[in-house]
Amino acid sequence: MSKGLLEIQELIRDFKEVRALDSFSITVQPGEFLSLLGPSGCGKTTALRIIAGLEKQDSGVVKVHGNDISQIPTHKRNMGMVFQQYSLFPNLTAGENVTFGLAMRGRSREEQARRSKELFDLIGLDGLEKRFPHQLSGGQQQRIALARAIVNKPALLLLDEPLGALDLKLRRQMQIELKWIQTQVGLTFVHVTHDQEEAMTMADTIAVMNEGRIEQMGTPEDLYESPKTSFVANFLGQSNLIRG
């Protein structure tokens, strides 16, 4: 494997009788949009939580820019996170939610205002800075959560089923917008989903997971047109399997 922004080497994580991750290894290049795709229980969220520092591996290494971060606490890993539950602060306005990370780092009001303007323009919600979360739609709340996660320009953005709470029409619209935002800011995204369409629409690279391992990794086209296992073929679409 070539060196990337994120390198994961031989992660193992056991929960009692279940091996959630089994020699899980992956490399993510700078500016790449990687989707970890698989059914419930395949280990994808466990992998994301270990990258974030919210979960500890039993063995294996997580590196960012070549440095082992396995023992570094979550708040010092310079990563943003977006969850299915937006987790916005209900008592703060949309603008205050977005600039919360800057305020915690003691950034000046001028910098907070400038960065807020940049991000509200980027996510297409200019003029809604004074609204509270309960005054925003689900899609608008998701955009605010995304802006809050990238305000400090993290090395990596982790997304755990970020569109799962949206209805089908809005989810498809947000897939396009999320990919567009990623290309505009140039950040590296690691995205977890069980939705094949979501991964195929947004990702540069997809890692199809099954029982704690990567079954196959490649571009959406490669996986769809040349699946290497029957699991990948069946998971990504209707397949004609002929036994040889």
Secondary structure, DSSP 4 states (H G I P E B T S, - for coil): ----SEEEEEEEEEETTEEEEEEEEEEE-TT-EEEEE--TTSSHHHHHHHHHTSS--SEEEEEETTEE-TTS-GGGS-EEEEESS----TTS-HHHHHTHHHHHTT--HHHHHHHHHHHHHHTT-TT-TT--GGGS-HHHHHHHHHHHHHTT--SEEEEESTTTTS-HHHHHHHHHHHHHHHHHHT-EEEEEES-HHHHHHH-SEEEEEETTEEEEEE-HHHHHHS-SSHHHHHHHS-------
